[in-house]
Amino acid sequence: MAPKVSGPFLRRVAVISERVDPSRYPFNICAFSHGIDIEIASNVTFFVGENGSGKSTLLEAIAGNCGFGAEGGSRDHQFVSHRDRSDLASALSLSWSHKVTDGFFMRAESFYNFASFVEQSGSDFKRYGGRSLHEQSHGESFLALFSNRFARGIYILDEPEAVRYRRNDNSVF
């Protein structure tokens, strides 16, 4: 039985200054120019800001440090189409109240690719409600993911409200 933990699993996200080159992306983003030291005090944390402010870049780096692929997925369902671990992920230090090994990184812009990876890898669809994510509507596929994969762990959702999902018949939601 997992120990009871009150408060968030992830307590702090900080940058290791020796690993930063302030002249290079992503460290030259305004939000990161004075370093990163974020204390997380709640089970749910929202990052809000303008386009280009570094929210997705930071979430991707946190996800990478949790063992999730940069384009989304879990530790056991990772796919890579073009990128490796980011410079920011390599420079971050995460402090945990209780290290978790389960979770998921849902990235809006690559959810379709993740669903394709699950289908092509021959994964057991029971983990996603028993049906292919491509054979469900946008809302159904998200609910299948949330209700079947999200339990106890760290869940990083990057712009879930903005996902445009393309089904096998090329209709877009």
matplotlib code that plots the C-alpha trace (Angstrom):
import matplotlib.pyplot as plt

x = [0.0, 1.3, 2.0, -0.5, 0.9, -0.8, 0.0, 1.7, 4.1, 6.3, 7.3, 9.8, 11.2, 14.5, 17.2, 20.8, 22.6, 25.8, 23.9, 22.5, 23.8, 21.7, 22.5, 20.8, 17.2, 15.3, 17.3, 16.9, 13.1, 12.2, 10.5, 13.7, 16.2, 16.6, 16.5, 13.7, 12.7, 9.0, 7.6, 4.5, 2.1, -1.0, -2.1, -3.1, -1.0, -1.8, 0.8, -0.7, 0.9, 1.1, 2.0, 5.8, 6.2, 7.7, 4.8, 5.0, 8.8, 8.8, 6.1, 8.0, 11.2, 9.4, 7.8, 11.2, 12.6, 9.7, 10.6, 7.9, 8.6, 8.9, 5.9, 3.6, 2.8, 3.8, 6.9, 5.7, 4.2, 6.7, 7.2, 9.8, 9.4, 12.1, 13.4, 15.5, 15.6, 15.7, 18.5, 16.0, 15.2, 18.9, 19.2, 16.2, 16.2, 12.9, 12.2, 9.7, 7.7, 7.2, 8.7, 6.1, 6.7, 3.2, 1.8, 1.3, 2.3, -0.6, 0.6, -2.2, -0.2, 0.9, -2.1, -3.0, 0.5, 0.4, -3.0, -1.4, 1.6, -0.6, -2.5, 0.7, 2.5, -0.3, -1.0, -3.8, -6.7, -8.1, -5.7, -7.7, -11.2, -11.2, -11.3, -8.8, -8.4, -8.8, -12.2, -13.6, -14.6, -12.3, -14.1, -14.4, -10.7, -9.8, -12.3, -10.9, -7.4, -8.4, -10.7, -8.5, -4.9, -5.2, -5.2, -2.4, 0.6, 1.8, -0.2, 1.1, -1.5, -0.2, -3.1, -5.7, -8.4, -6.7, -6.4, -7.6, -8.1, -8.0, -9.8, -9.0, -11.5, -9.5, -12.3, -11.0, -12.6]
y = [0.0, 3.4, 5.8, 8.6, 11.9, 15.2, 18.1, 17.8, 15.1, 17.7, 20.4, 22.6, 23.1, 25.0, 25.5, 24.5, 27.7, 26.0, 24.3, 27.5, 29.5, 32.7, 33.5, 30.3, 29.2, 28.4, 30.3, 33.5, 33.5, 36.4, 34.2, 32.2, 35.0, 35.3, 31.6, 29.3, 28.6, 27.6, 26.3, 24.1, 24.3, 22.7, 19.4, 21.3, 24.0, 26.2, 28.1, 31.1, 33.5, 34.9, 32.9, 32.5, 33.1, 29.6, 27.6, 24.7, 24.7, 24.4, 21.7, 19.7, 20.0, 18.9, 16.0, 15.0, 14.9, 12.7, 10.2, 11.1, 11.7, 15.3, 14.8, 13.2, 9.8, 7.9, 6.1, 2.9, 4.7, 7.0, 8.0, 10.3, 11.8, 14.5, 15.6, 14.5, 15.9, 19.7, 21.8, 23.1, 19.6, 18.9, 22.0, 21.4, 20.0, 18.7, 18.3, 15.7, 15.0, 11.5, 10.3, 8.9, 6.7, 6.8, 9.7, 11.1, 14.1, 15.1, 17.6, 19.1, 19.5, 15.8, 13.9, 12.6, 11.3, 9.7, 8.0, 6.7, 5.4, 3.5, 1.9, 1.1, -0.4, -3.0, -1.7, -3.2, -0.7, -1.7, 0.9, 3.5, 2.3, -0.7, 1.2, 2.9, 6.5, 7.2, 5.6, 8.0, 11.6, 14.3, 14.4, 10.6, 10.0, 12.5, 11.0, 7.5, 8.7, 10.5, 7.8, 4.9, 6.2, 9.0, 7.7, 8.4, 10.1, 13.3, 14.5, 17.3, 18.7, 21.2, 23.2, 20.4, 22.9, 23.6, 20.1, 19.6, 15.9, 14.3, 11.0, 8.3, 9.8, 13.1, 14.9, 17.5, 18.3]
z = [0.0, -0.9, 2.0, 2.5, 1.4, 2.0, -0.3, -3.7, -4.7, -6.4, -4.0, -5.9, -9.4, -9.6, -12.1, -11.4, -12.4, -13.5, -16.3, -17.7, -20.7, -20.5, -24.2, -25.5, -25.8, -23.6, -20.9, -22.9, -22.4, -20.2, -17.6, -17.2, -17.4, -13.6, -13.0, -11.9, -8.3, -8.0, -4.8, -5.4, -2.5, -4.0, -5.5, -8.6, -10.1, -13.1, -15.1, -16.8, -19.2, -22.7, -25.8, -25.9, -22.1, -21.6, -20.0, -22.4, -22.4, -18.6, -18.5, -21.1, -19.0, -15.9, -17.7, -19.1, -15.5, -14.5, -17.2, -19.7, -23.4, -24.6, -26.8, -24.3, -22.8, -19.8, -18.7, -20.4, -23.5, -25.0, -28.6, -30.1, -33.5, -33.5, -30.2, -27.3, -23.8, -23.7, -22.3, -19.7, -18.5, -18.1, -15.9, -13.7, -10.2, -8.9, -5.1, -4.1, -1.0, -2.2, -5.4, -7.7, -10.7, -12.3, -14.2, -17.7, -19.8, -22.1, -24.7, -26.7, -29.9, -30.1, -28.6, -32.0, -32.5, -29.1, -29.9, -33.2, -31.3, -28.9, -31.8, -33.8, -30.8, -30.3, -26.8, -24.8, -25.3, -21.8, -20.5, -22.4, -21.9, -24.3, -27.6, -29.8, -29.0, -32.7, -32.8, -30.2, -30.3, -29.0, -25.6, -25.4, -26.0, -23.3, -20.9, -21.7, -20.9, -17.7, -16.3, -17.2, -16.8, -14.2, -10.6, -8.2, -9.8, -11.4, -14.3, -16.5, -19.0, -21.5, -23.0, -22.8, -23.7, -27.1, -28.5, -32.0, -32.5, -35.9, -36.4, -38.9, -41.3, -41.1, -39.5, -37.0, -33.7]

ax = plt.figure().add_subplot(projection="3d")
ax.plot(x, y, z, "-o")
ax.set_aspect("equal")
plt.show()
